[in-house]
Amino acid sequence: MSNVIAAQNFEVTSTSFKQGGKIPVQYTCTGKDISPQLSWKNAPAPTESFALICADPDAPVGVWYHWVMFNIPKNVSQIPENQLPQGVIGINSFGRMQYNGPCPPPGKPHHYIFTIYALNTQLNLPQGSDAETVKKAMEGHLIESAAVMGTFGR
Protein backbone atom coordinates (compact mmCIF):
# COMPACT_ATOMS: atom_id res chain seq x y z
CA MET A 1 0.00 0.00 0.00
CA SER A 2 3.04 2.25 -0.07
CA ASN A 3 2.17 3.36 -3.61
CA VAL A 4 -0.77 5.41 -2.34
CA ILE A 5 -0.30 9.10 -3.03
CA ALA A 6 -1.43 11.51 -0.33
CA ALA A 7 -5.03 12.55 -0.82
CA GLN A 8 -5.51 15.78 -2.74
CA ASN A 9 -9.21 16.39 -2.00
CA PHE A 10 -10.35 13.36 -0.01
CA GLU A 11 -10.27 14.45 3.62
CA VAL A 12 -10.98 12.90 7.03
CA THR A 13 -11.72 15.03 10.07
CA SER A 14 -12.99 14.53 13.61
CA THR A 15 -14.98 16.77 15.92
CA SER A 16 -13.61 14.66 18.80
CA PHE A 17 -9.98 15.81 18.40
CA LYS A 18 -7.93 18.08 16.17
CA GLN A 19 -5.50 16.81 13.53
CA GLY A 20 -2.23 16.18 15.38
CA GLY A 21 -3.83 17.03 18.73
CA LYS A 22 -4.31 15.07 21.91
CA ILE A 23 -7.10 12.49 21.89
CA PRO A 24 -9.42 13.19 24.85
CA VAL A 25 -9.48 10.61 27.65
CA GLN A 26 -13.06 9.42 26.98
CA TYR A 27 -11.85 7.83 23.69
CA THR A 28 -9.12 5.82 25.48
CA CYS A 29 -8.84 2.83 27.81
CA THR A 30 -8.25 5.30 30.65
CA GLY A 31 -11.74 6.77 30.08
CA LYS A 32 -14.99 5.39 28.63
CA ASP A 33 -13.17 3.80 25.64
CA ILE A 34 -15.79 5.04 23.18
CA SER A 35 -15.04 5.65 19.51
CA PRO A 36 -14.49 9.23 18.32
CA GLN A 37 -16.58 10.97 15.68
CA LEU A 38 -15.13 10.75 12.17
CA SER A 39 -16.31 12.30 8.93
CA TRP A 40 -14.93 12.42 5.42
CA LYS A 41 -15.63 14.36 2.26
CA ASN A 42 -14.65 14.51 -1.40
CA ALA A 43 -14.45 10.75 -1.85
CA PRO A 44 -13.41 9.81 -5.39
CA ALA A 45 -16.35 9.30 -7.78
CA PRO A 46 -15.74 5.57 -8.49
CA THR A 47 -15.85 4.66 -4.76
CA GLU A 48 -17.95 1.53 -4.10
CA SER A 49 -17.11 1.08 -0.39
CA PHE A 50 -14.89 2.35 2.39
CA ALA A 51 -12.63 0.64 4.90
CA LEU A 52 -11.47 2.12 8.22
CA ILE A 53 -8.34 1.16 10.10
CA CYS A 54 -7.09 2.86 13.25
CA ALA A 55 -3.44 2.03 13.89
CA ASP A 56 -0.81 2.85 16.50
CA PRO A 57 2.56 2.62 14.74
CA ASP A 58 4.42 3.37 18.00
CA ALA A 59 3.38 0.20 19.86
CA PRO A 60 6.35 -1.72 21.30
CA VAL A 61 5.28 -4.93 19.51
CA GLY A 62 4.88 -3.28 16.09
CA VAL A 63 1.75 -1.71 14.62
CA TRP A 64 -1.24 -2.18 16.94
CA TYR A 65 -4.71 -1.99 15.41
CA HIS A 66 -7.51 -0.42 17.44
CA TRP A 67 -10.38 -0.50 14.94
CA VAL A 68 -10.98 -2.41 11.71
CA MET A 69 -14.07 -1.92 9.54
CA PHE A 70 -14.70 -2.64 5.87
CA ASN A 71 -17.54 -2.69 3.32
CA ILE A 72 -18.79 0.59 4.73
CA PRO A 73 -21.39 1.71 2.14
CA LYS A 74 -20.31 4.34 -0.38
CA ASN A 75 -23.09 6.71 0.76
CA VAL A 76 -21.72 6.85 4.34
CA SER A 77 -19.57 9.90 5.08
CA GLN A 78 -19.46 9.99 8.85
CA ILE A 79 -19.39 7.85 11.95
CA PRO A 80 -21.02 9.40 15.03
CA GLU A 81 -19.25 9.21 18.36
CA ASN A 82 -19.62 5.85 20.14
CA GLN A 83 -21.22 4.14 17.13
CA LEU A 84 -20.21 1.56 14.57
CA PRO A 85 -20.92 2.46 10.97
CA GLN A 86 -22.84 0.21 8.62
CA GLY A 87 -20.45 -2.35 7.23
CA VAL A 88 -18.46 -5.34 8.43
CA ILE A 89 -16.36 -5.25 11.58
CA GLY A 90 -12.93 -6.78 11.69
CA ILE A 91 -10.91 -7.91 14.66
CA ASN A 92 -8.50 -5.51 16.35
CA SER A 93 -5.16 -6.29 17.98
CA PHE A 94 -6.93 -6.75 21.33
CA GLY A 95 -8.70 -9.75 19.75
CA ARG A 96 -12.08 -7.99 19.80
CA MET A 97 -14.55 -7.04 17.11
CA GLN A 98 -15.06 -3.47 18.30
CA TYR A 99 -13.29 -0.16 18.78
CA ASN A 100 -10.73 -0.15 21.57
CA GLY A 101 -9.08 3.19 22.14
CA PRO A 102 -5.54 4.27 22.82
CA CYS A 103 -3.97 2.37 25.70
CA PRO A 104 -0.21 2.95 25.50
CA PRO A 105 2.24 1.96 28.20
CA PRO A 106 3.35 4.84 30.44
CA GLY A 107 5.90 7.10 28.80
CA LYS A 108 6.08 8.82 25.46
CA PRO A 109 2.73 9.59 23.75
CA HIS A 110 1.77 7.39 20.82
CA HIS A 111 0.28 8.42 17.47
CA TYR A 112 -3.14 7.05 16.48
CA ILE A 113 -3.95 7.19 12.78
CA PHE A 114 -7.57 6.82 11.67
CA THR A 115 -7.43 6.06 7.93
CA ILE A 116 -10.41 5.87 5.59
CA TYR A 117 -9.77 3.91 2.39
CA ALA A 118 -11.92 4.55 -0.70
CA LEU A 119 -12.23 1.28 -2.62
CA ASN A 120 -13.58 0.41 -6.06
CA THR A 121 -15.34 -2.72 -4.75
CA GLN A 122 -16.70 -4.45 -1.67
CA LEU A 123 -14.18 -6.78 -0.03
CA ASN A 124 -15.03 -10.48 -0.09
CA LEU A 125 -13.95 -11.12 3.49
CA PRO A 126 -15.73 -12.50 6.55
CA GLN A 127 -16.57 -10.57 9.68
CA GLY A 128 -13.63 -10.72 12.09
CA SER A 129 -10.92 -10.37 9.44
CA ASP A 130 -7.81 -8.73 10.86
CA ALA A 131 -6.20 -5.52 9.59
CA GLU A 132 -3.44 -7.26 7.64
CA THR A 133 -6.00 -9.42 5.82
CA VAL A 134 -8.11 -6.36 5.03
CA LYS A 135 -5.06 -4.43 3.79
CA LYS A 136 -4.04 -7.34 1.55
CA ALA A 137 -7.58 -7.61 0.14
CA MET A 138 -7.53 -3.88 -0.66
CA GLU A 139 -4.53 -4.28 -2.96
CA GLY A 140 -5.56 -3.38 -6.49
CA HIS A 141 -8.84 -1.89 -5.25
CA LEU A 142 -7.62 1.20 -3.40
CA ILE A 143 -8.56 4.45 -5.12
CA GLU A 144 -7.46 6.89 -2.45
CA SER A 145 -6.99 7.13 1.31
CA ALA A 146 -7.13 9.94 3.83
CA ALA A 147 -6.36 10.05 7.54
CA VAL A 148 -6.65 12.03 10.72
CA MET A 149 -4.07 11.53 13.48
CA GLY A 150 -4.20 12.20 17.20
CA THR A 151 -1.85 11.50 20.08
CA PHE A 152 -2.27 10.06 23.56
CA GLY A 153 0.10 9.23 26.36
CA ARG A 154 -0.13 8.12 29.98
N, C-alpha and C positions, 0 to 999 in steps of 0.2 A: 504494500500500500504506500510505499515511499514515493511512488510516481505521482501522487496527488498534488496538484498545484493549489496553493492557498486560495481560498474562495475570494472571488472578486466582488460579487453581489450577495451571495448566499451568506446569511448572518444568523448567529445564535446569540440570544441575550437571556438574562435572568433578572427578574425583579427581586429575587431573593439575595443576590450579592452582585457586586460590580465586577466587571472584567479585571482580573488580576488582584482583586480585593480579598479580604478575609471572609470565609464562609461562616455565617452565624452559627452559634452553638446548636440551635434547634435542629439543624440539618446534619448533625454529627452523632457519633455514639455517646458523646458526653451529654447530649441533650435528648430531644425526643426522637432523633434518628428518622425524621421525615424527609421526603424528597423535596428539593427546591423547585420553584417554578422555572420552566424553560419555555422559550418561544423562538421561532425562527421565521425568516421571511426571505423572499426572492429565491425560492427553490427553483432549480432549473426546470424548464418546461417538460422535458421527457421523463420526469420523476414518476415512478410507479409505486414506490414505498420508501420509507425511511427506516434507518436503524439508529439506535442510541447506545453509546458505550461511554461509561464514566470510568476513567482510569487514573490511578495514582502511580506515576512513573518513578516516584522516589522511595517506594516501599523497599525494605531491606532484602526481601526475597525476590525482587524483580517487579515487573508491573503487576499491580493489584487492581482487580476490577470490582467496582462497587455497584454497577448497574448495567444490565445487558437487556436490550429490547430490540426486536426486529419485526418486520412486516407491519410497521406502523402505517396506516393508510395515508395515501398521498394528499388527502384533503385535510389532514391534521397539521396544525402549525403551532400548537402549544400544548404544554403539559402543566395543568394547575398544580400548585403546591400539594404535597401529600397525596398524589393520585398517580395511578398507572395509566398510561395512554392505551388506546385501543392497540391491539397488536399482540405479539407473542413474546412472552418473557423468557429470558435466558437465565442461566445460573451464574451468580457472581463468585468471586474468589472466597467468600465466606461459606460457599456451598449452599446458598439460599436463592430461591427464585423471587427476589424482591430487591428493592433499593436498600442498601446499607451504607450509611454515610461515612465520612472521614473518621478514622480511628487510628491515627498514627501513634507510634511509640513516643514517649516524652523526648523532647529535644527540638531539633530544627523543624520548622513547618514544612509540610508536604504540599505539592501542587496537585489539584484535582481537575482533570480535563473532561468536560462534558462535550462529546462530539456527536453531531447529527450527521448521518451519511445519507445522501440522496442517491437512490438506486434506480436502475432502469427495469427492475423486476421485483417480484416477491421472492424471498429466499425459501427454498424447499428444505427446511430444517424443522426438527421437532422442538416443542417447548422444552426448556431446560438445557438448550445448547449453550456451551460456554463461549466466551468472547473470542478465543482463538479460532474456534470452529466458525463462528459468525464472520469474523474477518476473512477467513479463507474462502467462505462461500460468497463474499462480496467481490472477490477478485473478478475482474472483467465486467462487473455490473455497477461499479461505482462511477457516478457522474461527477459529484462534487461533495465536499465535506466542509463543515464549519464547526467551530468550537467556542466555548466560553470556559475560562479557567479561573478557579478560585484557590485560595490557600487556607490551610488550617494546621495549627500546631497545638501541642499540649505541654 
